Amino acid sequence: MKNNLKNFKKGVLNGTETKKIFKLAKKNNFAIPAINCINTDSINSVLQTASEIKSPVIIQFSYGGSIFISGKKNNKKEMFQEAIDGAVSGAKHIHLVSKHYNIPIIIHTDHCNKELLPWVDGLIKVGKKYFSKKGRPLFSSHMLDLSQENLKTNINYCSKYLKKLKKINMLLEIELGCTGGEEDGIDNTKIEKKYLYTKPKEVNYAYNKLSLIGKNFSIAASFGNVHGVYKIGNVELKPKILKKSQKYIKNKNHLKKNNPLNFVFHGGSGSSLKDIKKSIKYGVVKINFDTDIQWSSWKGVLNFYKKNKKYLQNQLGNPEGKNKPNKKYYDPRNWIQHSKDCSSLKLKKIFLNLNSINLL
């Protein structure tokens, strides 16, 4: 395994290369963490951590996160151009600095529902121009979350977008069944629990339709997934749904290999190690983490403030003297670095839990 990945391409991956990484992940029982980033600080922190751990990593941008990168307030109401510009800016930053980290990097966009399709449309338009110049895509993959539409409508849309992405060597991630909780303004906290669990027949329907176009897709099949962190017992994950779906697709389509699908696990924050291990065993190659990283980022700032509180009340004046300057404490490069360091510690634990360390 290490030899296979040691010689793997470094830098931003295209769709073909990403599929190869996913294939290795299933073969060797690991998954790649996908981290939502909202600025260059969070991007750089993830890249640095993955480089230290010696693992591939997925950096993804949500619609709201993309707006934030563009420098706008995150009200998310038809700010499509701002979201396009922000995601493109984030992706180009990764392309530019990737040479410093020497790891395979997958750039992804997260949760695009029906009303946000102009965002992905704009990104594909930019992506086509980039591909025509560079011969490689700007992003590795995009995600469509049409899980609140009926199955046929969902897959019809996904099929159209898969055709577009195939032309520029990108992957498509789709969602079947809904992810509960709230993230980035999409509120599924009151959704009926039955919609949190995908049926194998639904997965097979998607597989059959999309396979007619190509194999460059992954499926976020819901098995009780919820965004956010909640008290124990509030979330009931059923990874066996993934196991049943893999077996169903294999038998129905007379496939030779086990785990023929690339599954995605949404809402990794707060999930038990037991459920994470089971999901990887059943073909999950990508697990999303956002809430845990957000908390770690804030915790780093909080701890820094508590430790240096007496130096952070005024520009001048601290225990060393009433006119002593405090610049070195409130310099953003100082407390932001502490935030990044705390996030990195959490992310290293995530890599370890996903069996994704020392792969390169």
RAUR-V129460 format. One record per backbone hydrogen bond with DSSP energy under -1.0 kcal/mol. NH is the residue of the N-H (numbers start at 1). CO is the residue of the C=O. E is the energy in kcal/mol with one decimal. If there is no record, write none. Layout:
NH;CO;E / NH;CO;E
This chain:
5;1;-2.1 / 6;2;-2.7 / 7;3;-1.4 / 8;5;-1.3 / 11;103;-2.8 / 13;105;-2.8 / 15;169;-3.4 / 18;14;-2.2 / 19;15;-2.3 / 20;16;-1.6 / 21;17;-1.9 / 22;18;-2.4 / 23;19;-2.3 / 24;20;-2.1 / 25;21;-2.1 / 26;22;-2.2 / 27;23;-2.1 / 28;24;-2.2 / 30;25;-2.1 / 31;354;-1.8 / 32;285;-2.6 / 34;287;-2.7 / 35;58;-2.6 / 36;289;-1.3 / 37;60;-2.2 / 43;39;-2.0 / 44;40;-2.9 / 45;41;-2.2 / 46;42;-2.0 / 47;43;-2.4 / 48;44;-2.7 / 49;45;-2.2 / 50;46;-2.6 / 51;47;-2.2 / 52;48;-2.1 / 53;49;-2.5 / 54;50;-1.4 / 55;50;-1.9 / 57;104;-1.5 / 58;33;-2.0 / 59;106;-2.5 / 60;35;-2.4 / 61;108;-2.0 / 66;62;-2.1 / 67;63;-1.9 / 68;64;-2.0 / 69;65;-2.0 / 70;66;-1.6 / 71;68;-1.4 / 72;67;-1.8 / 75;73;-1.8 / 78;76;-1.1 / 83;79;-2.2 / 84;80;-2.6 / 85;81;-2.9 / 86;82;-2.4 / 87;83;-2.2 / 88;84;-2.4 / 89;85;-2.5 / 90;86;-2.4 / 91;87;-2.4 / 92;88;-2.7 / 93;89;-2.0 / 94;90;-1.9 / 95;91;-2.4 / 96;92;-2.2 / 97;93;-2.4 / 98;94;-1.7 / 100;97;-2.2 / 101;98;-1.8 / 102;98;-1.1 / 105;11;-2.8 / 106;57;-2.4 / 108;59;-2.5 / 110;61;-2.4 / 116;113;-1.2 / 117;114;-1.3 / 119;116;-1.9 / 121;117;-2.9 / 122;118;-2.0 / 123;119;-1.9 / 124;120;-2.6 / 125;121;-2.0 / 126;122;-2.2 / 127;123;-2.7 / 128;124;-2.4 / 129;125;-1.4 / 130;126;-2.2 / 131;127;-2.6 / 132;128;-2.2 / 133;129;-1.2 / 134;130;-2.9 / 135;131;-2.6 / 140;107;-2.1 / 141;107;-1.8 / 142;171;-1.8 / 144;173;-2.6 / 145;112;-2.6 / 149;146;-1.7 / 154;150;-2.8 / 155;151;-2.5 / 156;152;-2.2 / 157;153;-2.3 / 158;154;-2.4 / 159;155;-2.4 / 160;156;-1.6 / 161;157;-2.0 / 162;158;-2.5 / 163;159;-1.8 / 164;160;-1.3 / 165;161;-2.5 / 166;162;-2.3 / 167;163;-1.0 / 169;166;-1.4 / 170;165;-2.1 / 171;140;-2.2 / 172;216;-1.7 / 173;142;-2.6 / 174;218;-2.3 / 176;220;-2.2 / 178;195;-2.6 / 180;225;-2.8 / 183;186;-1.9 / 186;183;-2.2 / 188;181;-3.2 / 191;188;-1.1 / 195;192;-1.7 / 196;193;-1.9 / 198;222;-3.1 / 203;199;-1.7 / 204;200;-2.5 / 205;201;-2.0 / 206;202;-2.1 / 207;203;-2.5 / 208;204;-2.7 / 209;205;-2.1 / 210;206;-2.7 / 211;207;-2.3 / 213;210;-1.6 / 214;210;-2.0 / 217;215;-1.8 / 218;172;-2.2 / 219;262;-2.4 / 220;174;-3.5 / 221;219;-1.3 / 222;176;-2.6 / 224;196;-2.9 / 227;180;-2.7 / 234;231;-2.1 / 238;223;-3.0 / 241;238;-2.3 / 242;239;-1.4 / 243;239;-1.4 / 244;240;-2.8 / 245;241;-2.1 / 246;242;-2.5 / 247;243;-2.1 / 248;244;-2.5 / 249;245;-2.7 / 250;246;-2.3 / 251;247;-2.4 / 252;248;-2.7 / 253;249;-1.8 / 255;250;-2.5 / 263;283;-2.4 / 264;219;-2.1 / 265;286;-2.9 / 268;288;-2.4 / 271;268;-2.0 / 276;272;-2.1 / 277;273;-2.7 / 278;274;-2.1 / 279;275;-2.4 / 280;276;-2.0 / 281;277;-2.0 / 282;278;-1.5 / 283;280;-1.6 / 284;279;-2.1 / 285;263;-2.6 / 287;32;-1.8 / 288;265;-2.7 / 289;34;-2.8 / 294;290;-2.6 / 295;291;-2.4 / 296;292;-2.0 / 297;293;-2.4 / 298;294;-2.1 / 299;295;-2.9 / 300;296;-1.8 / 301;297;-1.1 / 302;298;-2.8 / 303;299;-2.8 / 304;300;-1.8 / 305;301;-2.5 / 306;302;-2.6 / 307;303;-2.1 / 308;304;-1.8 / 311;308;-2.0 / 312;309;-1.7 / 317;324;-2.8 / 318;321;-2.2 / 321;318;-2.5 / 324;321;-1.2 / 326;315;-2.2 / 329;326;-1.9 / 330;326;-1.6 / 331;327;-1.6 / 334;331;-2.5 / 335;331;-1.2 / 336;332;-2.5 / 338;334;-1.6 / 339;335;-1.7 / 340;336;-2.5 / 341;337;-2.6 / 342;338;-2.0 / 343;339;-2.1 / 344;340;-2.4 / 345;341;-1.8 / 346;342;-1.6 / 347;343;-2.6 / 348;344;-2.4 / 349;345;-1.3 / 350;346;-1.7 / 351;347;-2.6 / 352;348;-2.0 / 353;349;-2.4 / 354;350;-1.8 / 355;352;-1.6 / 356;351;-2.9 / 358;53;-3.1 / 359;54;-2.5 / 360;54;-1.2
